[in-house]
Amino acid sequence: MADMLSEATDNRTICDVLVVGGGPAGSVISSLLAEKGWTVHVLEKDRHPRFHIGESLLPHSLPILKQLGVLADVEKIGLTKYGAQVVSPYHNRARTLYFSKALDGSQPFAYEVKRAEFDKILFDNAVGKGAHMHEGVRAKRVEFRRNSTHLVHAEDKTGQVLTYETRFVVDASGRDTFLSGQFGGKHRNPHHNSAAIFGHFEGVKRLPGRDEGNISIVWFDHGWWWIIPFKDGTTSVGAVCWPSYIGTRKVPLEQFLWETISLCPPVADRMTNAKLLGHAYAAANYSYRRTTMSGDGYIMVGDAFAFIDPVFSSGVHLALNSATLGAEVVDAHLRASPDFGPRLKEFERTVRLGVKTYSWFIYHFTQPAFRSLFMSEGSMFKMEEAVLSILAGDAFGKSPTRLPIFLFKIAYYLVYLFNFRENWAAFQRRVRGVPETVTTVNDYAVPH
Ligand SMILES: Cc1cc2nc3c(=O)[nH]c(=O)nc-3n(C[C@H](O)[C@H](O)[C@H](O)COP(=O)(O)OP(=O)(O)OC[C@H]3O[C@@H](n4cnc5c(N)ncnc54)[C@H](O)[C@@H]3O)c2cc1C
């Protein structure tokens, strides 16, 4: 059936599945569906390799990469990350959380990767599995037709109009949120509306020895910083800031990035000899989600459904998981299997659970009470091990994290109450900053 369908008729390409977006989510779902024998076409508006942010992977993504057959290639380009260094200027010290101490210590490390290289590995893997990948082609609109195939209208870089007739559509368009653009229904997160400024640098000081590949997360008054080292000696450095701070920008983005670095001594110290490579970048207003992630003839995977603050490096992990489960949903639909309903339910439940698990930590991460708990050594009731499990990507209920995480939350609220004035003031400050829209930067705005 798949071969018959792949015949092009009337200048239309006919397929079983049309995937919009060739990032991690799009490449993974198309690999898995092509492997199952379906005719899959993927539209990617850019050409790989291309710059993308989101460079710190989580340990529990590694089994998925292994299942896809790309783990050895990722290992070649990746710098091993055994944990996360958390730096608190408010406590004047740093501590490192190692993944090996998680409840399920079977995944003690992950990799830091340049996304240009990582995404190309996944994209090429999909080609190898038989998916038809079209680079430089932007999906423009879908005509959903009840009880029939659907038409996806697209355009290539020369302006040529292309049409794909497909039985199923997967939206894997990332933060472009392609189908939300057509349907609406995308809600900006009212609790967490920040923006990021970042760049790639050379000459950034590294952590010693085995810790060289660890991500550093540094709190500062306007949000938090990441420092992600790469195998080739370069480093990704960026800050996630409240809109009220981003709104103060009066200078070009690169200068603003350097000025912001100077406001955070632990980061500035590591960057005394650093040089920006290429442009400074920005991503704005970025936490959102949709109410629904599926409908008649389509599903959304990865950032196309939801995006949450990247402080726990959860984005690629959530994208890989939703793509893996999404492939089962699409396969069941195409086979008209009675499994379709249960698979869809499982897909939606798991994706929402992942987003929800990380969201609580993200909302409280910049509170003084959270900082105090994170900086205190020693673990009671397996709380630290459970938090580490979540940080390692074990966020879908595999390990028994429920009780210790519940206790961690209670501990957090007790510490909050104990230092109520300080925490309330920090909360008020954040809430005041949040309703603003970040209009002074655009996604990947370069140069200005
Ligand atoms: C500042 C910042 C820091 C981050 N840090 C991390 C981190 O350290 N670790 C982590 O795991 N995650 C991080 N993330 C999140 C991570 O970037 C995403 O979660 C991840 O890339 C999602 O993968 P995806 O495949 O869903 O989307 P994407 O990777 O965005 O891929 C979507 C693809 O779709 C293409 N596309 C879009 N629209 C169309 C169209 N109409 N037609 C054709 N193609 C289209 C795009 O070109 C793109 O290639 C970060 C995000 C931000 C903003």
The ligand as an SDF file (V2000), in Angstrom:
LIG
                    3D

 53 58  0  0  0  0  0  0  0  0999 V2000
   17.0690   29.3890   25.1400 C   0  0  0  0  0  0  0  0  0  0  0  0
   16.7900   27.9330   25.0370 C   0  0  0  0  0  0  0  0  0  0  0  0
   17.6510   27.0140   25.6380 C   0  0  0  0  0  0  0  0  0  0  0  0
   17.3830   25.6410   25.5450 C   0  0  0  0  0  0  0  0  0  0  0  0
   18.2310   24.7400   26.1370 N   0  0  0  0  0  0  0  0  0  0  0  0
   17.9590   23.4130   26.0730 C   0  0  0  0  0  0  0  0  0  0  0  0
   18.8510   22.4320   26.6150 C   0  0  0  0  0  0  0  0  0  0  0  0
   19.9120   22.7610   27.1410 O   0  0  0  0  0  0  0  0  0  0  0  0
   18.5160   21.1210   26.5050 N   0  0  0  0  0  0  0  0  0  0  0  0
   17.3610   20.7160   25.8890 C   0  0  0  0  0  0  0  0  0  0  0  0
   17.0870   19.5230   25.8300 O   0  0  0  0  0  0  0  0  0  0  0  0
   16.5140   21.6150   25.3410 N   0  0  0  0  0  0  0  0  0  0  0  0
   16.7820   22.9350   25.4140 C   0  0  0  0  0  0  0  0  0  0  0  0
   15.9500   23.8290   24.8120 N   0  0  0  0  0  0  0  0  0  0  0  0
   14.7380   23.3170   24.1730 C   0  0  0  0  0  0  0  0  0  0  0  0
   15.0250   22.7000   22.8060 C   0  0  0  0  0  0  0  0  0  0  0  0
   15.5910   23.6740   21.9720 O   0  0  0  0  0  0  0  0  0  0  0  0
   13.7230   22.1920   22.1840 C   0  0  0  0  0  0  0  0  0  0  0  0
   12.8990   21.6400   23.1740 O   0  0  0  0  0  0  0  0  0  0  0  0
   13.9470   21.1460   21.0930 C   0  0  0  0  0  0  0  0  0  0  0  0
   14.7160   21.6820   20.0390 O   0  0  0  0  0  0  0  0  0  0  0  0
   12.5920   20.6510   20.5570 C   0  0  0  0  0  0  0  0  0  0  0  0
   12.7430   19.8650   19.4180 O   0  0  0  0  0  0  0  0  0  0  0  0
   11.6290   19.9000   18.2760 P   0  0  0  0  0  0  0  0  0  0  0  0
   12.0450   18.8990   17.2530 O   0  0  0  0  0  0  0  0  0  0  0  0
   10.2860   19.8140   18.8700 O   0  0  0  0  0  0  0  0  0  0  0  0
   11.7110   21.3670   17.6500 O   0  0  0  0  0  0  0  0  0  0  0  0
   12.9230   22.0520   16.8740 P   0  0  0  0  0  0  0  0  0  0  0  0
   14.2030   21.4920   17.3180 O   0  0  0  0  0  0  0  0  0  0  0  0
   12.7230   23.5140   16.9900 O   0  0  0  0  0  0  0  0  0  0  0  0
   12.6970   21.6040   15.3700 O   0  0  0  0  0  0  0  0  0  0  0  0
   11.6210   22.1120   14.6160 C   0  0  0  0  0  0  0  0  0  0  0  0
   12.0300   22.1560   13.1530 C   0  0  0  0  0  0  0  0  0  0  0  0
   10.8820   22.4910   12.3800 O   0  0  0  0  0  0  0  0  0  0  0  0
   11.2750   23.3640   11.3240 C   0  0  0  0  0  0  0  0  0  0  0  0
   10.0780   24.0960   10.9060 N   0  0  0  0  0  0  0  0  0  0  0  0
    9.3820   24.9920   11.6520 C   0  0  0  0  0  0  0  0  0  0  0  0
    8.3110   25.4410   10.9540 N   0  0  0  0  0  0  0  0  0  0  0  0
    8.3340   24.7990    9.7620 C   0  0  0  0  0  0  0  0  0  0  0  0
    7.4870   24.8430    8.6060 C   0  0  0  0  0  0  0  0  0  0  0  0
    6.3720   25.6140    8.5590 N   0  0  0  0  0  0  0  0  0  0  0  0
    7.8140   24.0680    7.5400 N   0  0  0  0  0  0  0  0  0  0  0  0
    8.9320   23.2920    7.5560 C   0  0  0  0  0  0  0  0  0  0  0  0
    9.7740   23.2220    8.6320 N   0  0  0  0  0  0  0  0  0  0  0  0
    9.4620   23.9700    9.7160 C   0  0  0  0  0  0  0  0  0  0  0  0
   12.3570   24.2140   11.9690 C   0  0  0  0  0  0  0  0  0  0  0  0
   13.2270   24.7730   11.0030 O   0  0  0  0  0  0  0  0  0  0  0  0
   13.0730   23.2040   12.8850 C   0  0  0  0  0  0  0  0  0  0  0  0
   14.1910   22.5960   12.2330 O   0  0  0  0  0  0  0  0  0  0  0  0
   16.2250   25.1960   24.8560 C   0  0  0  0  0  0  0  0  0  0  0  0
   15.3950   26.1230   24.2310 C   0  0  0  0  0  0  0  0  0  0  0  0
   15.6660   27.4780   24.3160 C   0  0  0  0  0  0  0  0  0  0  0  0
   14.7420   28.4560   23.6340 C   0  0  0  0  0  0  0  0  0  0  0  0
  1  2  1  0
  2  3  1  0
  2 52  2  0
  3  4  2  0
  4  5  1  0
  4 50  1  0
  5  6  2  0
  6  7  1  0
  6 13  1  0
  7  8  2  0
  7  9  1  0
  9 10  1  0
 10 11  2  0
 10 12  1  0
 12 13  2  0
 13 14  1  0
 14 15  1  0
 14 50  1  0
 15 16  1  0
 16 17  1  0
 16 18  1  0
 18 19  1  0
 18 20  1  0
 20 21  1  0
 20 22  1  0
 22 23  1  0
 23 24  1  0
 24 25  2  0
 24 26  1  0
 24 27  1  0
 27 28  1  0
 28 29  2  0
 28 30  1  0
 28 31  1  0
 31 32  1  0
 32 33  1  0
 33 34  1  0
 33 48  1  0
 34 35  1  0
 35 36  1  0
 35 46  1  0
 36 37  1  0
 36 45  1  0
 37 38  2  0
 38 39  1  0
 39 40  1  0
 39 45  2  0
 40 41  1  0
 40 42  2  0
 42 43  1  0
 43 44  2  0
 44 45  1  0
 46 47  1  0
 46 48  1  0
 48 49  1  0
 50 51  2  0
 51 52  1  0
 52 53  1  0
M  END
$$$$
